[in-house]
Amino acid sequence: MAVSAPYAAMVIDARSGEILHAENADSRLHPASLTKMMTLYVAFEAIENGEISLDTMVTISKKAAAEPPSKLGMRAGQKIKLRYLLRAAAIKSANDAATAIGEAIEGSEAAFARRMNRTAKAMGMSRTTFKNAHGLTEAGHLSTARDMTLLGRHVFYDYPDYYNLFSRITADAGGKTVAHSNRRFLGSYKGADGIKTGYTQAAGFNLVASAVRGNERIITTVFGGRSTTSRNAKVAELMDLGFKRAPSRVAVNRPARPPYLGKSGTPGGVGKTIRVAFGMKKSLLPRPRPGADPVAEPPAELLLAIQDGIQEAVTAANDAAPQDTPEAVETAVQPDTVIVAQTDPALRPRKRPAAPAPVVVAEAEVAPDLTPPDRPENLTLAALPAGGTEQEIVTRASSSGGRHWGINVGKYGSRYQAERVLLQTALSEIGTLDGALRKVRQSNKGFEANFVGMTQEEAALACRRLEARGKDCAPIGPS
């Protein structure tokens, strides 16, 4: 069905962000299902930061189930994994899936739309306002070709591990096979690998497309196509224009990822401030001795003797201390050495109304010599095996001793994700993993998140506790 909607277009070199063509690029128009790029972007962000997981079971609400097509056709009360909702939203452009994603992350679609707007603003999408998670026509739900092109570039660069979703022609969405809404363009244009279509009567036929040829990648956005066929033809024409104008070699200038704002809208996702009151119930001063005058000061002779004794002790300590240079002092400090600083005389306790505490004079102790012995001249140092390329990232110190067991808590697409899972797991299982060593092991299949330096019993116990909470865990025996 032909429609008459305002037309806009933008073509950029995805590597540098350089604009190669623009037409009405800042006109605020209906984005339709291009909106789902932001819905999915926020979902990827929530997964990466531990708010939700791909295997979280999402309960479909009446609101989500009632969304008009395109849809997956879920019923109210149905439970489905988040991963299937992501596939349905990205590939089929399912409106019920998009609403369910927003509700699962923020509790309501309205709250999710506010988060979408915060993220858009932080990303630099200055002329975009989201009202819902799916993109169906709603008053004030508007964007521009420039903003949607920027969003498409962020999706590609910020979440490369998830970007392949947008190039799948078909996928399993929880027992249902969904087909890509843009499979015609993906199948006909050389190098096309995404990203998102959109259509409503008010918007026309929209598309944000990305294609790669050799070292060149072009992102093209079109608003207001008159049909799927004419839109795809226009996008192909603009893609050809982009590849013709883009240089063969150019420095990649990745867009700066927007700060993680989380549910609260503040950096780091901090939701609320907790104030803990420590009210004093009673005085902690010692009680005066029986018969003692509670306000009487000690005799002047005693105060003078105490002051003289302190001064003599300080003078003696200064005379006995070695006069090291700053370089020597820095070299001599060993790990785990406790350094006690001399207090400023101005910080000495002042007289209080209560009776003075008993004066305790401690005998001086001679500190043991902490200088390590010289390294033997015939010491043989360990070396990496020839040709070894494996990398390990150690993220926590440990004294594992002779413990040769460990556990694996998953394999991830990036080192950052593996390190984050290790830290989250260590904090949640501090009782069983506090003495373990956190390691990220890189292999040709990804980044393995491991805890090592454990006994066999500790590894088995840790896995039992993690598996009881639905977490993946596998013991690692001595190699």
C-alpha positions as CSV (number, residue, x, y, z in Angstrom):
1,M,0.0,0.0,0.0
2,A,1.5,3.3,-1.1
3,V,1.7,6.1,1.5
4,S,2.7,9.7,1.4
5,A,5.0,10.5,4.2
6,P,7.8,13.1,4.5
7,Y,11.1,11.9,3.1
8,A,14.5,12.1,4.8
9,A,17.9,10.4,4.3
10,M,21.4,10.2,5.7
11,V,24.5,8.4,4.6
12,I,27.7,8.1,6.7
13,D,31.0,6.4,6.7
14,A,30.6,4.2,9.8
15,R,34.3,4.1,10.4
16,S,34.9,7.8,10.8
17,G,31.3,9.1,11.2
18,E,31.8,11.4,8.2
19,I,28.5,12.4,6.6
20,L,28.5,11.5,2.9
21,H,25.0,12.6,2.0
22,A,22.1,14.2,3.9
23,E,18.6,15.3,2.9
24,N,16.1,16.6,5.5
25,A,18.2,14.8,8.0
26,D,17.1,17.0,11.0
27,S,13.3,16.9,10.3
28,R,11.5,15.3,13.2
29,L,9.5,12.4,11.8
30,H,7.8,9.2,13.0
31,P,10.6,6.5,13.3
32,A,8.1,3.5,13.5
33,S,10.0,0.3,14.4
34,L,13.4,1.9,14.1
35,T,12.6,2.7,17.7
36,K,13.4,-1.0,18.5
37,M,17.1,-0.2,18.0
38,M,17.0,1.8,21.2
39,T,14.9,-0.8,22.9
40,L,17.5,-3.4,22.1
41,Y,20.4,-1.1,22.9
42,V,19.1,-0.5,26.4
43,A,18.5,-4.3,26.8
44,F,22.1,-5.0,25.8
45,E,23.3,-2.4,28.3
46,A,21.2,-3.9,31.1
47,I,22.5,-7.4,30.4
48,E,26.1,-6.2,30.3
49,N,25.7,-4.5,33.7
50,G,24.0,-7.4,35.4
51,E,20.5,-6.0,35.7
52,I,19.0,-8.9,33.8
53,S,20.3,-12.0,32.0
54,L,19.6,-13.6,28.6
55,D,18.0,-16.6,30.5
56,T,15.8,-14.5,32.7
57,M,12.2,-15.8,32.5
58,V,9.9,-12.9,31.5
59,T,6.2,-13.0,32.3
60,I,4.1,-11.5,29.5
61,S,1.7,-8.9,30.7
62,K,-1.8,-8.2,29.3
63,K,-0.5,-5.0,27.8
64,A,2.3,-6.7,26.0
65,A,0.0,-9.5,24.8
66,A,-2.5,-7.0,23.4
67,E,0.0,-5.1,21.2
68,P,-1.0,-5.0,17.5
69,P,1.1,-6.8,14.8
70,S,3.7,-7.3,13.9
71,K,3.9,-9.6,17.0
72,L,5.1,-13.0,18.2
73,G,1.6,-13.9,19.4
74,M,2.3,-14.5,23.1
75,R,-0.5,-14.8,25.6
76,A,-0.8,-13.0,29.0
77,G,0.8,-14.9,31.8
78,Q,3.1,-16.8,29.5
79,K,6.8,-17.1,30.5
80,I,9.6,-16.8,28.0
81,K,13.3,-16.3,28.2
82,L,14.6,-12.8,27.4
83,R,16.9,-14.1,24.7
84,Y,13.8,-15.1,22.6
85,L,12.2,-11.7,23.1
86,L,15.4,-10.0,21.8
87,R,15.4,-12.2,18.7
88,A,11.7,-11.5,18.1
89,A,12.2,-7.8,18.4
90,A,15.3,-7.6,16.3
91,I,14.4,-10.0,13.5
92,K,10.6,-10.0,13.3
93,S,10.1,-6.5,14.7
94,A,7.6,-8.0,17.2
95,N,5.7,-5.3,19.1
96,D,4.7,-7.6,21.9
97,A,8.3,-8.6,22.5
98,A,9.5,-5.0,22.6
99,T,6.9,-4.1,25.2
100,A,7.8,-7.2,27.3
101,I,11.5,-6.3,27.2
102,G,10.8,-2.8,28.5
103,E,8.6,-4.1,31.3
104,A,11.1,-6.7,32.3
105,I,13.9,-4.2,32.7
106,E,12.1,-1.1,34.1
107,G,8.8,-2.5,35.4
108,S,6.6,-0.5,33.0
109,E,6.8,0.6,29.4
110,A,6.5,4.3,30.6
111,A,9.5,4.0,32.8
112,F,11.4,2.2,30.1
113,A,10.6,5.0,27.6
114,R,12.1,7.5,30.1
115,R,15.2,5.4,30.2
116,M,15.3,5.3,26.4
117,N,15.2,9.1,26.4
118,R,18.0,9.4,29.0
119,T,20.2,7.2,26.9
120,A,19.3,9.0,23.7
121,K,20.2,12.3,25.2
122,A,23.5,11.0,26.6
123,M,24.3,9.6,23.1
124,G,23.7,12.9,21.4
125,M,20.3,12.2,19.8
126,S,19.2,15.8,20.4
127,R,16.0,15.7,18.4
128,T,14.5,12.4,19.5
129,T,11.7,11.7,21.9
130,F,10.5,8.1,22.7
131,K,7.0,7.4,24.1
132,N,7.1,3.6,23.8
133,A,9.3,0.6,23.2
134,H,7.9,-0.6,19.9
135,G,7.5,2.6,17.7
136,L,3.8,2.5,17.0
137,T,2.5,5.9,16.2
138,E,2.0,8.1,19.3
139,A,1.8,11.8,19.8
140,G,5.3,13.2,20.4
141,H,7.1,10.0,19.5
142,L,9.6,11.5,16.9
143,S,13.1,11.2,15.7
144,T,15.3,12.2,12.8
145,A,17.4,10.5,10.1
146,R,20.5,11.9,11.7
147,D,19.7,10.6,15.2
148,M,18.7,7.2,13.9
149,T,21.9,6.9,11.9
150,L,23.9,7.8,15.0
151,L,22.0,5.2,17.0
152,G,22.7,2.5,14.3
153,R,26.4,3.3,14.5
154,H,26.4,3.0,18.3
155,V,24.6,-0.4,18.1
156,F,27.3,-1.6,15.8
157,Y,30.3,-0.3,17.8
158,D,29.1,-0.5,21.3
159,Y,27.6,-4.1,21.3
160,P,29.4,-6.0,18.5
161,D,28.7,-9.3,20.3
162,Y,25.0,-8.8,19.8
163,Y,25.1,-7.1,16.4
164,N,24.8,-10.5,14.5
165,L,21.1,-10.5,15.6
166,F,20.4,-8.0,12.9
167,S,21.7,-10.1,10.1
168,R,20.0,-13.4,10.9
169,I,17.4,-14.3,8.2
170,T,15.6,-16.6,10.5
171,A,15.9,-17.5,14.2
172,D,14.2,-19.6,16.9
173,A,12.1,-17.4,19.2
174,G,11.1,-19.9,21.9
175,G,9.5,-22.6,19.8
176,K,8.5,-20.3,16.9
177,T,10.7,-19.6,13.9
178,V,10.8,-15.9,13.0
179,A,11.9,-14.4,9.7
180,H,13.7,-11.2,9.2
181,S,11.5,-8.2,8.2
182,N,14.3,-7.0,5.9
183,R,15.4,-10.3,4.4
184,R,14.8,-8.9,0.8
185,F,17.5,-6.2,1.2
186,L,19.8,-8.5,3.2
187,G,19.6,-11.1,0.4
188,S,19.9,-8.7,-2.5
189,Y,22.5,-6.1,-1.5
190,K,26.1,-7.2,-1.4
191,G,27.6,-6.9,2.1
192,A,24.3,-5.9,3.9
193,D,24.2,-7.2,7.5
194,G,21.5,-5.1,9.2
195,I,20.0,-3.1,10.8
196,K,16.3,-2.3,11.3
197,T,13.1,-1.7,9.3
198,G,10.1,0.3,10.3
199,Y,6.6,0.9,9.0
200,T,3.5,2.7,10.0
201,Q,1.0,4.6,7.9
202,A,2.2,7.9,9.4
203,A,5.9,7.1,9.0
204,G,6.0,5.3,5.7
205,F,8.6,2.7,5.0
206,N,11.7,3.4,7.0
207,L,15.1,1.6,7.1
208,V,18.5,1.9,8.8
209,A,20.8,-0.3,6.8
210,S,24.5,-1.2,7.2
211,A,26.8,-2.9,4.7
212,V,30.5,-3.7,4.6
213,R,32.8,-4.2,1.6
214,G,36.4,-4.8,2.3
215,N,37.6,-2.2,4.8
216,E,34.6,0.1,4.2
217,R,31.3,0.2,6.1
218,I,28.4,2.4,5.2
219,I,25.3,3.2,7.2
220,T,22.3,4.6,5.4
221,T,19.0,5.8,6.8
222,V,15.8,6.4,4.9
223,F,12.5,7.8,6.3
224,G,9.2,7.9,4.3
225,G,9.7,5.3,1.6
226,R,6.5,4.7,-0.5
227,S,6.8,0.9,-0.4
228,T,9.2,-1.8,0.6
229,T,10.5,-2.2,-2.9
230,S,11.0,1.6,-3.6
231,R,12.5,2.0,-0.2
232,N,15.0,-0.8,-0.7
233,A,15.9,0.6,-4.1
234,K,16.5,4.0,-2.7
235,V,18.7,2.6,0.1
236,A,20.7,0.6,-2.4
237,E,21.2,3.7,-4.5
238,L,22.4,5.7,-1.4
239,M,24.7,2.8,-0.3
240,D,26.3,2.8,-3.7
241,L,26.8,6.5,-3.4
242,G,28.4,6.0,0.1
243,F,30.8,3.3,-1.1
244,K,31.8,5.5,-4.0
245,R,32.5,8.6,-1.8
246,A,34.1,6.8,1.2
247,P,37.9,6.5,1.1
248,S,39.4,3.1,1.0
249,R,41.5,3.7,4.1
250,V,40.5,5.9,7.0
251,A,41.2,5.9,10.7
252,V,38.4,4.3,12.7
253,N,36.9,6.9,15.1
254,R,34.6,4.9,17.4
255,P,31.8,6.8,18.9
256,A,32.1,7.5,22.7
257,R,29.8,5.1,24.5
258,P,27.2,7.0,26.6
259,P,27.6,6.6,30.4
260,Y,25.7,3.7,32.0
261,L,22.7,5.4,33.8
262,G,20.8,2.4,34.9
263,K,17.3,2.6,36.4
264,S,17.9,5.8,38.4
265,G,19.2,8.0,35.6
266,T,22.5,8.7,37.5
267,P,26.0,7.5,36.4
268,G,26.6,3.9,37.6
269,G,22.9,3.2,38.0
270,V,22.9,4.1,41.7
271,G,19.2,4.0,42.7
272,K,19.0,5.5,46.1
273,T,21.1,6.8,49.0
274,I,20.9,4.9,52.3
275,R,21.7,6.8,55.5
276,V,22.6,4.9,58.6
277,A,22.2,6.7,61.9
278,F,24.6,5.9,64.7
279,G,23.0,7.5,67.7
280,M,25.0,7.4,71.0
281,K,22.9,5.7,73.7
282,K,25.3,6.3,76.6
283,S,28.7,7.8,77.4
284,L,31.7,5.6,76.6
285,L,34.0,7.4,79.1
286,P,35.2,5.3,82.0
287,R,33.5,5.7,85.3
288,P,35.6,7.5,88.0
289,R,37.1,5.5,90.8
290,P,35.2,5.3,94.0
291,G,35.8,8.4,96.1
292,A,37.6,10.3,93.3
293,D,36.6,13.9,92.6
294,P,35.1,13.7,89.1
295,V,36.1,17.2,88.2
296,A,39.5,17.4,89.9
297,E,42.5,17.7,87.7
298,P,45.6,15.5,88.4
299,P,48.5,17.2,90.3
300,A,50.7,19.6,88.3
301,E,53.8,17.5,89.2
302,L,52.2,14.4,87.5
303,L,51.2,16.3,84.3
304,L,54.8,17.8,84.1
305,A,56.3,14.3,84.5
306,I,54.0,12.8,81.8
307,Q,54.9,15.7,79.4
308,D,58.6,15.3,80.0
309,G,58.4,11.5,79.5
310,I,56.6,11.9,76.2
311,Q,59.1,14.4,74.9
312,E,62.1,12.2,75.9
313,A,60.5,9.2,74.2
314,V,60.0,11.2,70.9
315,T,63.6,12.5,71.0
316,A,65.0,9.1,71.6
317,A,63.0,7.6,68.7
318,N,64.2,10.3,66.3
319,D,67.8,9.8,67.3
320,A,67.6,6.1,66.8
321,A,65.8,6.2,63.4
322,P,68.1,5.7,60.4
323,Q,68.4,8.8,58.2
324,D,67.3,7.2,54.9
325,T,66.9,9.1,51.6
326,P,63.4,9.1,50.1
327,E,64.6,6.6,47.5
328,A,65.9,4.3,50.2
329,V,62.7,4.5,52.2
330,E,60.6,3.7,49.2
331,T,62.7,0.7,48.4
332,A,62.7,-0.6,51.9
333,V,58.9,-0.7,52.4
334,Q,57.7,-4.3,51.9
335,P,54.2,-5.5,51.0
336,D,52.0,-5.9,54.1
337,T,54.2,-3.6,56.2
338,V,52.2,-1.4,58.5
339,I,53.6,2.2,58.7
340,V,52.5,4.1,61.8
341,A,52.7,7.9,61.5
342,Q,53.6,10.1,64.5
343,T,50.7,12.1,65.6
344,D,50.8,15.9,65.5
345,P,51.1,17.3,69.1
346,A,48.1,19.5,68.3
347,L,46.0,16.3,68.1
348,R,46.8,15.1,71.6
349,P,43.7,14.5,73.8
350,R,42.4,17.5,75.5
351,K,41.4,17.5,79.2
352,R,37.9,16.3,79.8
353,P,35.6,16.9,82.7
354,A,35.7,13.3,83.7
355,A,38.6,11.7,85.6
356,P,41.7,11.1,83.5
357,A,42.3,7.6,82.2
358,P,45.2,5.6,83.7
359,V,48.5,6.3,82.2
360,V,50.0,3.1,80.6
361,V,53.6,3.1,79.7
362,A,54.5,0.4,77.2
363,E,58.0,-1.0,76.8
364,A,59.6,-0.2,73.5
365,E,59.9,-3.2,71.2
366,V,62.7,-3.6,68.6
367,A,61.1,-4.1,65.2
368,P,62.5,-7.2,63.4
369,D,64.6,-6.6,60.3
370,L,62.2,-6.7,57.3
371,T,64.9,-6.4,54.6
372,P,64.5,-9.5,52.4
373,P,67.6,-11.7,51.8
374,D,69.6,-11.2,48.6
375,R,68.4,-13.4,45.7
376,P,70.7,-16.3,45.1
377,E,73.0,-15.8,42.1
378,N,72.2,-19.3,40.7
379,L,68.4,-18.7,40.8
380,T,66.7,-20.0,37.6
381,L,63.8,-17.8,36.4
382,A,60.7,-19.3,34.8
383,A,60.1,-18.4,31.1
384,L,57.1,-18.6,28.8
385,P,57.2,-21.6,26.4
386,A,58.4,-20.7,22.9
387,G,55.6,-19.6,20.7
388,G,53.0,-19.3,23.5
389,T,50.3,-16.8,22.8
390,E,47.7,-17.5,25.5
391,Q,46.9,-14.5,27.7
392,E,45.8,-14.5,31.3
393,I,44.4,-11.6,33.2
394,V,44.8,-11.9,37.0
395,T,42.2,-9.7,38.8
396,R,42.8,-10.6,42.4
397,A,45.7,-11.6,44.6
398,S,45.6,-14.9,46.4
399,S,47.7,-17.2,48.6
400,S,46.5,-20.5,47.1
401,G,49.5,-22.5,48.3
402,G,49.3,-26.1,47.1
403,R,45.6,-25.8,46.1
404,H,45.2,-27.1,42.6
405,W,41.5,-27.1,42.0
406,G,39.2,-24.4,40.7
407,I,35.9,-23.7,39.0
408,N,34.7,-22.2,35.7
409,V,31.7,-19.9,35.7
410,G,31.3,-19.4,32.0
411,K,32.8,-18.3,28.7
412,Y,32.2,-14.8,27.4
413,G,32.7,-12.8,24.2
414,S,34.9,-10.1,25.8
415,R,37.5,-9.8,28.6
416,Y,35.4,-7.1,30.3
417,Q,32.3,-9.3,30.5
418,A,34.4,-12.2,32.0
419,E,36.0,-9.9,34.6
420,R,32.6,-8.5,35.5
421,V,31.1,-11.9,36.0
422,L,34.1,-13.0,38.2
423,L,33.7,-9.9,40.4
424,Q,29.9,-10.3,40.7
425,T,30.3,-14.0,41.5
426,A,33.0,-13.3,44.1
427,L,30.9,-10.8,45.9
428,S,27.8,-13.1,45.9
429,E,29.8,-16.1,47.1
430,I,32.4,-14.4,49.3
431,G,32.1,-17.2,51.9
432,T,33.4,-19.9,49.5
433,L,35.4,-17.8,47.0
434,D,37.2,-15.2,49.2
435,G,40.5,-17.1,49.1
436,A,40.3,-18.0,45.4
437,L,42.2,-16.4,42.6
438,R,40.2,-14.8,39.8
439,K,41.6,-15.4,36.3
440,V,40.4,-14.7,32.8
441,R,41.8,-17.2,30.4
442,Q,41.7,-16.2,26.7
443,S,41.3,-19.0,24.1
444,N,40.3,-19.1,20.5
445,K,36.7,-19.6,21.6
446,G,36.4,-16.7,23.9
447,F,37.3,-15.5,27.4
448,E,36.9,-18.1,30.2
449,A,36.0,-16.9,33.7
450,N,37.8,-19.1,36.3
451,F,38.4,-19.2,40.0
452,V,41.6,-21.2,40.9
453,G,43.7,-21.9,44.0
454,M,41.0,-24.0,45.7
455,T,40.8,-27.4,47.3
456,Q,38.6,-30.0,45.7
457,E,36.1,-29.7,48.5
458,E,36.0,-25.9,48.2
459,A,35.4,-26.1,44.4
460,A,32.6,-28.7,44.8
461,L,30.9,-26.6,47.5
462,A,31.2,-23.4,45.5
463,C,29.6,-25.1,42.4
464,R,26.8,-26.6,44.5
465,R,26.0,-23.1,45.9
466,L,26.1,-21.4,42.5
467,E,24.1,-24.1,40.8
468,A,21.5,-23.8,43.5
469,R,20.9,-20.2,42.4
470,G,20.8,-21.1,38.7
471,K,24.3,-20.1,37.9
472,D,26.6,-22.1,35.6
473,C,29.6,-23.7,37.3
474,A,32.0,-26.5,36.5
475,P,34.9,-27.8,38.7
476,I,38.4,-27.6,37.2
477,G,40.7,-30.4,38.4
478,P,44.5,-30.3,38.5
479,S,46.0,-30.2,35.0
